[in-house]
C-alpha cells in the first residue's frame, strides 16, 4: 500500500479520537492503515515527528477556517475570533489540545498567516514586540484552557467522572472551605462563557 504523509496524518487524527493521545502509537497507526510499522518510518522516525505533523495539519485547518486578517475589522474583533477558532479546532479531536501543545510546526507556509497577523497589529499601532507577546499570550491561553477543558470533557458530552460535581462536593469540608466549595460551580462548567471572558481579559490588557 502506497502511503503519503497527508493520508497517514489524517488517519492518525481519526485514531486519536478512538484511543487518545497516550494510546496513539505508530504500531496501532500501522494496523489502522493496513501496513507494517516499518512502512511508517519512511515518513516519521518516531511518535514526536508524527505529532509535529498532526499539529501542523490541525493548525493549517484552523487557518483555512479563519482566513487571513481582514483589514476592515477592528484588531480586537479579529484576535477574539482567532482565539475562538483555534479552540474550536482543537476541540474537534480527543486530547486535541494536549496533542498540539509543545509541538514544532513543520510547514514553512505557516509563516504567511503569522506575517499577516503581525502586519495587522503593527498597522493598528502595536509595536512588533507587543504584537508578538499579545498573539503568543492568546495562543498559550487557548491551548492551556482547552487542555484543562478536555480533562473534564474528553469528548463532547462525556464528563470525566473525577470531575463529577457531587464527587467533588463530597471531598470538601463545607465549613472550612466554603469558597473552594462554591468555586466548583464556576470551574467545571460553562466553558464557552468562561473561555470568552478570559479572552476578553487578555484583549483588554492588549488594548491598554
N, C-alpha and C positions, 0 to 999 in steps of 0.2 A: 504494500500500500504506500503510495507516494504521499508524503506529508509536507505541508508548508506551515510556517510559523503562525500564520493567521488562524488556520483551522485548529492547530494544536492549542493556541491560546483561548479560542472561543470554546473549545471542548473543556479546557481546564476551568473556565469560568462557570460552565454548567455543572461540572463536577464539584466545584466549590460549594454550590448550593446544596448538594447532596451530603457531603462529608465534612464540610467546614474546613477552616484553614489548616488545623493540625492533622486532619485526616487526609489532606491532599498530599499525595506522593507521586513521584514520577512513575512508579510501578503501577499504581492504580490508574493513572492517566493513560499509560500504555495499554492497559487492559481495556479501558473505555474506548480507545482508538482502534483496538484490534491488532496491535503490533507488539513486538517485544520491546522491553525497556531500552536496550541499546540503540534502537532506532531514534529515540528522542534525543540522545546525546549529540546527534548531528546538529541539533538546533539549540539545546540548552545543556550546559555542563552539569548543572545542579539545580536544586529547587529554587535557590535565590535568583538565579538568572530567569527562571520561569516566572517568578513573582514580579520581577522587574518588568518583564514584558506584559504581564497581565495588568499591572498598574498603569503602564503606558497606554495600553488599549483602553482601559476604563477612563483615563484622563482625556484621551482623544475623543472618546464618545461624549464626554461631558462638554468639551469644547465645541464639538459639532452641534450639540443640542443648544448650547448657549450662544454660539456665534461670536464674532469679533465685537469689540466695544462699539457702541453706536454713539457717534459724536454728538448727536442731538439730545441724548439723555443726560440727566444730571449724573455726576460721578457717583453720588451717594446711592441713587437708584440702581446704577449699574453694578456696584460692588455688592449690594444686598442680593441682587439676582444671581450674581456669580456664586456667592456662598450657598444660596438655596439650591442652585442647580447642582453644585458639586455634592452636597449632602444627598440630594435625591438620587444621584447616580450611584453613590456608594451604597445606599440602602437597597439597591436592586439585587445585591449579592449577599449571601450569608457570610458574615465576617468580612464584608467588603472593605470597611474602613481599616480593620486590622491588617488585611492583606495589602492595602495601599500604603500603610504607614512605613516610613523608613526605606522606601524603595528608590531605585535610581531610574529616572525616565530615559529610555533608550533612543527615542526618536528626536533627532535634531530639529524636525519641523515644529516641535513644541515651543521653540524659541519665538516663532512668529506671533502666537497669541500673547506671549509674555511681553514682547516688544510693543504690541498694540495696547496692552493694558497699561504699561508704564507710560507710553506716549499720552494716553487718555488722561491719566492722573497728573502728569507733569504739565500738560497743556492747561489743566484746570487749576494750576497754582501750587501743586506739591513739589517739593524738592525730590530729586531722584531717591535719596535716602529714605525720606518719609513715605514715598510711594512704595518702595520695596518693603519697608517694615510694615506698612498697612496691609498690603496684599499677603505678606507672609503670616501676619497675625490672623487674618481671616482664614487662610489655608490651614494653619495649625488648629484653630478653633474648630473648624468644620471636621477635620479628621479626628481630633480628640473627643469632641462631643459625640460623634457618630460611633466611635468605638464604645463609649460608655452606653449609648442608646442601644446598640446591638448586643451588649452584655445582658440587658434587661429583656429585649425582644430580639432573639437570634434570627427569627423570621417574622414577617408581619403577622400580628395577632397571636404569636406564640411566646408567651411570657416565660422566662426562666423562673422556675419555682423558688429559687433562692431569693428572688425579689418580690415574692408574694406579699402584699401589704399586711395581711393578717399574721403571717410568719414573722415579719419584721416587727410588728407591734408587740408580739408576744415576747420578743427578746429584750425589749427596752423597759427599764424601770420608769414607770409613768410619773412617779413622784420626783425622782432625781433629775430626769432628763426630759422635761415637758417640751422644750423647743426641738430637741432631736426627734422626739416622737411626732410632733406636728410637721417637721420637715419632710417626713415621708410622703405627705400629700403633694409636695412640690417637687420631690426629687425623682420619682419613678413613674410619672405620668405627664400628659400634656406636652410631649416632646416637641411638637411643632411650635407651639406657643413659646416654650422656653428657649428653643433654638433661635427663633426670630428675635426675641427680647435680647438675648446675649449678643446677637449680630448687630442689633441697633446700638448697643452699648459701645461696641468696637467702632462703628461708623461715627457715633457721636464723638468719640475720642479722636478719630482722624479729622473730623471737622474742626475741632478746637485746635 
